[in-house]
Amino acid sequence: MLKSVLVNDIMSCEKMVRETEDNEVKIAIGADHGGYELKEHIKKVIEDMGIEYEDLGTDSVESVDYTDYAIPVAEKVANGEVDRGILICGTGIGMSVSANKVDGIRAALVHDSYTAKLTRQHNDSNVLCLGGRTTGFLIAEEIARIWLGEEFEGGRHERRINKISQYEKVRKG
C-alpha cells in the first residue's frame, strides 16, 4: 500500500510539472567527485521531466572541493537566475552546509521521499542535497521527481520561512 501511495505521489508531481503553463522552471545542478555519477543520473531524470537545467560541474570523478560547486549553484538560486538547485557530494552534508551559507538558500539534505515532499511543502527548500555514496540511484530518482514536483504550501509555514529571511536581513545589519 505504501508503495502505491509513493507511486501516486510521483505521478502526481510529474503531472504538476508538465501542466505548468509556461513550464519555465530552470535548475542548476552541481556535484563534486563523490556525487558525479549520481549527478549524471539525476540529469536524465530532469530531462525526462522536461525541465531545463544548467550543469555547473564537476565533469569527472577526479577529486575536487565541494564548495567550488555548492556556492555557485546556491548563488544562482539566490540571485534568481534559476528557480532551484540540486547539489550532490559523497554524503550531501558538505554541499548542504556550504549552500546554506548563502542568504536566501534553504538547502535540504534528503534521504527519502517523505522528507523530499515535506521539505518543499513546509520549508520551501530551494536546493536539494543528495549523497552520491549514501543514496542509491532509484531512491535518488524518486526523491528528485517528488522534490521537483512539489509546491510550497504557505500558510503557517510561510510565517516560519519569513522569520528565517528576517534573521538574514538583521544579521546583515
N, C-alpha and C positions, 0 to 999 in steps of 0.2 A: 504494500500500500504506500509506504513512504517513497519507494522508487517511482511509482506512478505520479505522486504529488510533485516530486522533483522534475520529472519529465514534463509535466504540465506547466510548471513554473518556467522551465527553459523555453518551451514552445511559446508560451505567452510573452516572455521577454523578447524573444526573437521577432515575434509578430509586432510588438510595440515599436521596435527599432525600424522594421520595414515600413510600418504605417506612418512614421513621422513624415509630415507633409513635405518638408524640404529636405529632410534626411542629410543635413549638412554637418552632422556630428563629425568631429575630427579628433583623433587620438594621437598622442606622442607616446612612443614606446622606446624603452631603453633597457639595457642589461649589461652586467659585467660578464666576465668569462664563466662564472658559475651559473649564470642564467641564460647564456647564449642559446643553447639548444631549445630550451623551453620558449624563449622569445620567438625563435623561428617558427615553432609550432603555433603559438598564440597569434602570430601574424596571419596565418592561414585561417584561423577562426574569425579574426576581424574581417578579412577579405570575404569570407563566406557570408558574413552578416551584412555585407555591403557598406562597411564603414571605412572612411578614408583614414589613413594613418601616416605618420612620419616616423621613420626608424632613425633614432639618434645613436645607434650603435650599442654595443660593440659588434664587430664583424667576424669574430673568431673565438676560440676557447683559450687564446693566449691571455695570460694574466694581465689584468688592468685594475684600476681603482674604481669601486662602485660610485664614489662621489662624483667622478667625472661624467657620469651618466644621470645620476639622480637629480643633481642640481639643474642641469639644462632642461630636463623633462619637466621638473616642478616649476621652473621659471616660465616655460611656455604655457603651462596651465594657469599659473598665477597672473600672467600678463594677458590672458585671453586669446593667445594665438591658437590654442587648441582647447577643446572642451574638457578633456580628461587625459590622464596619463596612466600608463602601465609600466611598472618597474620590476625587474627580476634580477636577483643575485642568488648566491648559494642558499641562503635561508630566507631572504626577504627582509631581514632585520636591518642590515646596513642601509638598504635603499629607503626603508621606512623612516629610520632615524634621520637620514640626510634630507629627504624630501620635506619632512615636517619642519625643517629649519626655515623654509621659505614661507613668508607670510601669505596667508590665504590658502595654504595647502592643508588638506585633511587626508593624509595618506593612511591607508589601512592595510595592514598585513593580514591576509585572509588565507585560511586553510580548508574551508568547507563552504558548501553552497548556502547554508543558512546564514552565516555571517556575511557572505557576499551580498545577499539580499538586504539584510538589515543595515549594513554599513552604508548602503545607498539610501534606503528609505528613512533611516533615523539620523544618520551622521552626515549625509550629503557628501560622502567621501568623493574626492575628485582625482585621487591617484590610488590605483590598486597595486599592492606589492605582493609578489609571489616568491616562493623559494624554489629555485631550479633543482636543488638537491634534496628538497624535503616534500615536494608536491609532484605527484605523478601527472603525466600528460592528460589523462582522461579527466581527473578531478580539476586540474587547472583549466581545462577547456570549459568544463561545466561552470566553474567559478567565473571565468571571463564572460561567458554568454549571459549569465544571470546579472553580473555587475554592470555590464554594458546596457542591458535592457531595463534595469530598474530606474525609477524616478524617486526624487526626494519627496517625502510626504508633507513636509512643512509642519504647520500646527505647533504643538508643544515642542517639537524637535527644532523648529526654526528659532524659537526663543533661545535654545541652548547653543545653537550654532552662532547666533548673533552675539552671545556672551564671549565666545572664542574670538570673534572678529573684533569686538570691543577691546578685549585684552591686548590684541596685537596692536591696535591703534594707540592705546595708553602706553604700552611698552616702548613704542617708537618715540613718544614724547611729543 
